[in-house]
């Protein structure tokens, strides 16, 4: 038997095994947010507000509860600063052109959905320099920086309405501790008042706590149940200087103390 | 009520609804498939081909194949159905490229690992057909614990790298490597016991 025979034979694998890796453990490199996309959301009840809070008088962050097939979930809403594009680097000009090109070249048969520009960076520094936005800040934590990415959203005229970045810290020495920090900034081209961020899935939200640090930043902390991989998860949402942040902490039991210590540094930093 | 799935990039149609659109020969079926699964199929193809342009071409061929096959096909799992087409096209594409020049890279690494438990010799009389081999692999997968099966599938179906699998499943790279090593060994014995010339 040749390796090739085996590889082709594997193509007959049962469908359920092919989709299985994406059904229960949902952190992925393609699009980390896919984890929420995978939640079958049969919306049964209309939403009601559970938290309304003010980070600064003009910014608001709140969560609306809904019921899905899998249980209770939350949508995240925010009113944020709308930054001028001049606050970002000149690279946005090329991105505008790239996004227009996505729409021009768009063919349903072949193209990725237009309007979403994405780039991976092997370090935080490279992502920060590329986007050149002072509003995205990341703490120096006692855990190695792994990589970063930038996502830009725009319309067919190249008007950029939203710029986001993901910063990923990872420590796999004797256990697992992974931290994703997502930062999202709206631009003046964002023509709605309320920004709907994404959904917190039932298995992730666990219990909700609020915390205000000495700098006056208010955090909304969802302490999830242990995932099926045995790792604990904590999601932290907050607004800082008009930017929406979301920190996603995943850690194994042996890293619990380290995770708590790093989380404390994280909460004190912003 | 029509079921919708909410994602960061909008609202997706249920698979059954997309398949209905294919049945009615509406091109919207393709854009909805693209919207819902485009990134996933692209990733499947790119892991194998390790080249964005080739992967795009492969995904576009995948859409053409889906368009031509539904109907009469009516897959229960659209995601997996098209992923199989995409993977198959990518592997055939790669085979053609390899005929020209051996590629190297991650895909080659997966082939090398598989060669650890298959002999690499051609069997002209092929005691078992490809389908039987596929069935044996499926039976083996069924007996594997779920976490090990996911690791195996991510590596040998999706051609993901060990660090990617570790990140996706929140495990250490060492634990993924060890699992793959042990699973390959088990599979070798399993196939041997069932008369496959490994």
Interface residues (C-beta under 8 A of the other chain):
Chain A: X1 X2 X3 X4 X5 X6 X7 X8 X9 X10 X11 X12 X13 X14 X15 X16 X17 X18 X19 X20 X21 X25 X27 X28 X29 X30 X31 X33 X34 X36 X37 X38 X39 X40 X41 X42 X43 X107 X108 X109 X110 X111 X112 X113 X116 X170 X172 X175 X176 X178 X198 X199 X227 X229 X231 X250 X252
Chain B: X1 X3 X4 X5 X6 X7 X8 X9 X12 X27 X30 X31 X34 X35 X38 X39 X40 X42 X43 X56 X57 X59 X60 X63 X64 X67 X76 X77 X79 X80 X81 X83 X84 X87 X88 X91 X95 X110 X111 X112 X114 X115 X118 X119 X120 X121 X122 X123 X130 X131 X133 X134 X135 X137 X138 X141 X142 X146 X147 X149 X150 X153 X154 X156 X157 X158 X164 X166 X167 X168 X169 X170 X171 X172 X173 X196 X197 X198
